[in-house]
Amino acid sequence: MNTLRAKIALLLVVAIVSVVGILTWVMIALLGPPPPERTTEPLADQVEMFLRVAKHDTSALTLVPEPSGGDPRENATARLRTELAERGLDLPVTISRKDWNAPLVVSIPIADKGWLLMPIADLPPQRKPWFGLLKWLALITVGVSAIAIFAAHRMVQPLVLLENAVESVGPDAILPLLPEKGPAEVRATARALNSLSSRLRSAIESRMRLLAAAGHDLRTPITRMRLRAEFVEDEEERRLWLTDLDELERIADSAILLVREESGKTSPEILRLDTLVSGIAGELKHQNLDVTVSGTQSVSVRAGKLALSRALRNLMINAATHGRRATVRVASADGADGAVAQVIIEDEGPGIPPELLCRVFEPFFRVDPGRRQNIAGAGLGLTIAREIVQRAGGDIKISNRNGGGLKQVVELAKVEEQAAVKDAAE
C-alpha cells in the first residue's frame, strides 16, 4: 500500500464509489418507496369494501374453506391488522405468497362462510433498502477496482521505468540503454534517460581521458627534472628534489592506474577469498609490514583476481603503515541481499576524525591537510580499492574502532560452495 500505484488506485476507487454512493443515496431518498402507512391504508380500504359487499351478497364472491397457504408475510400482515383494528375491524387477515414468482394474496375471513382470497401487487419494503444499496456499492467497487488498477498502472509506468533504470545502474554509474517503446509518456521518459546516460558517459570518459593524459604527460618532465636533480651539488638539496619528484611520479602512476581500473573489463572468476587474503598477507610480511591473519573462514566470491588482490593489498598496506599494525580476518555474514563474505582489516593507529570519514574515498584525499610525506602514497589507494570492490558488486565500509584505530570491512557477495565447485570443474 506504500507504492504510488496502490495509492492512485485506492484514490480512484474511493472517489468513484463515494460519488456513486452519495448519488444512489440521494436517489433513494427522493424516489424511494412510500412509507408503509401510505400503502397499507389503500389495502385496508379494499378489504373493508369487500367486507361490505359480502355483508349484503356473497354470490358474486368466490370463497374458499381455508386461507391461502405459502410463506406468510408477518410484517405486512401485522401492519394490515393494525390498520383494520384502528377502523374497528378485528379480523385475522393474513398476507402470504405461495411461490417466489407468485403474487401476494390477502386472505380475508367472511363471517362463517369461508375465506376470500384477494391477490395484490407486491408491497414496498417496510424501510428503505439500505442492504440492497450495500450490495450495489460492493458490485461497483469490484468493477471500479479493476479499472482503477489498470489506470494506475498506466499512470505510474514512466515512474516504474525510472525506478528500474536507477536500480540497474552498474558500478560505473552509467544507466543502461532503455528501449524507447510503449505509450508516449514511457517513450519520453526512456528518451530522457538515454540522453542523460549518454551525457554522463561522455563526461566520465572525458574526465578519464584528461586524467590519463595528465598522468602520462607528467612522466616526460619528471624524467627531465630527475636528470637535472642528479647534477645538484648540494647533497641535502638533491635529496629533497628527488623526494618531491618521487611523489609526483607516484601521483602520475596512481592516476593512470585509476583510469585503467575504471575502464577495465576483466572477466570475473570464482576465488577462495581466505586463500587470497592469506597469500597477500604473506607477501606483505616479506616486505617487513606488520600484517597478521587472525582467523579465516572458507568462503568464495566472484571477482577479478588481479584487481581484487590489488584492492586488498592497498587496504592492508594502509592499515600496516598508517595504523602501525594490521590484523586481518575473513568471515561470512548475512546481508540485505543474502549471504556476504567479509574481509575485516583492523589497525592500531590514531583513526580518522569522524567528520572526515565521509571523504576518505575521494581522490588524493589525505587526513593530514599539510600532506606530509612521512608515509609514501599519492592518496588514491582507497579510491582505487573501492572502485575495484564496487565493480565486483561489493562495497567497503570504514569506521573508527571503539578501542582506537581504524576498521575496514570489505563486503562481497558470497558464492555458494556448490557453485564454486561447479565453476572449478568447468
Disulfide bonds with the S-S distance in Angstrom:
none
